[in-house]
Amino acid sequence: MTKTLLVSLLALSATAFAADTPAPAADAAPAAASPAKHSCTKVDHPGRLASETQVKTYTKRFKEYGECIKKFVDEQNKVSTGAMEAANTAINEYNEAVKQSKEASAK
């Protein structure tokens, strides 16, 4: 009987200790990163009096500039999509924990 009483007291004190223990702190959020900037080189129009060669060169480089910008935008969209998915996963995890906590309290 003494052994049972001792085990019961230990279990009770462990439960009380767990109730007084604060929830673990969330990992510190990373410092806000500065917005990404593209490294694409903007091309200046050669003007109305440009030679045919200058116009062709401009057209080629302007097309490259547009492709570079599109690639940058696609990369940034992937980054933001991944961040949103991570945030939604964390929210769903928390909501499930709240649901389980309420269910356990109701028992």
C-alpha positions in Angstrom: 0.0 0.0 0.0 2.8 2.4 0.8 4.4 1.7 -2.6 1.1 2.4 -4.3 0.7 5.6 -2.3 4.3 6.7 -3.2 3.7 6.0 -6.9 0.4 7.9 -6.8 2.1 10.9 -5.1 4.9 10.9 -7.7 2.4 10.8 -10.5 0.4 13.6 -9.0 3.5 15.8 -8.4 4.6 15.2 -12.0 1.2 16.2 -13.3 1.3 19.4 -11.2 4.8 20.2 -12.4 3.8 19.7 -16.0 0.8 22.0 -15.5 3.1 24.8 -14.1 5.6 24.3 -16.9 5.1 27.0 -19.6 4.7 26.0 -23.2 7.9 26.0 -25.1 8.7 29.2 -26.8 8.4 29.4 -30.5 11.6 29.5 -32.5 12.7 33.0 -33.0 11.4 34.2 -36.3 14.2 35.0 -38.7 14.9 38.7 -39.2 13.0 40.1 -42.0 15.1 39.8 -45.1 15.4 42.7 -47.3 13.4 42.3 -50.5 15.2 40.5 -53.3 16.4 42.5 -56.2 16.9 41.3 -59.7 20.3 41.5 -61.4 18.9 42.1 -64.9 20.4 44.8 -67.0 17.9 47.3 -68.3 18.6 48.3 -71.9 18.2 51.9 -73.2 16.5 52.4 -76.5 19.1 53.6 -79.1 16.8 56.3 -80.5 15.1 57.0 -83.8 18.4 57.7 -85.6 19.9 54.3 -84.7 21.4 52.2 -87.3 19.9 48.8 -88.3 22.7 47.0 -86.4 22.0 49.1 -83.2 18.3 48.3 -83.5 18.9 44.6 -83.9 21.3 44.6 -80.9 18.8 46.5 -78.8 16.0 44.1 -79.8 18.1 41.1 -78.8 19.2 42.6 -75.5 15.7 43.8 -74.7 14.4 40.3 -75.2 17.1 39.0 -72.9 16.2 41.6 -70.3 12.5 40.5 -70.5 13.5 36.8 -70.0 15.7 37.7 -67.1 12.8 39.6 -65.4 10.4 36.7 -66.0 12.9 34.2 -64.5 13.3 36.5 -61.4 9.6 36.8 -60.9 9.1 33.0 -61.3 11.8 32.4 -58.6 10.2 34.9 -56.2 6.8 33.3 -56.7 8.3 29.9 -55.8 9.8 31.4 -52.6 6.6 33.1 -51.6 4.6 29.9 -52.3 6.9 27.9 -50.1 6.6 30.4 -47.3 2.8 30.4 -47.4 2.7 26.6 -47.4 5.0 26.6 -44.3 2.8 29.2 -42.5 -0.4 27.2 -43.4 1.1 24.0 -42.1 2.0 25.7 -38.8 -1.5 27.1 -38.5 -3.1 23.7 -39.1 -0.8 22.1 -36.5 -1.8 24.7 -33.9 -5.5 24.3 -34.7 -5.2 20.5 -34.3 -3.4 21.0 -30.9 -6.2 23.3 -29.7 -8.8 20.8 -30.8 -7.0 18.0 -29.0 -6.6 20.1 -25.9 -10.3 21.0 -25.8 -11.2 17.3 -26.3 -8.9 16.2 -23.5 -10.3 18.9 -21.1 -13.9 17.7 -21.9 -13.1 14.2 -20.8 
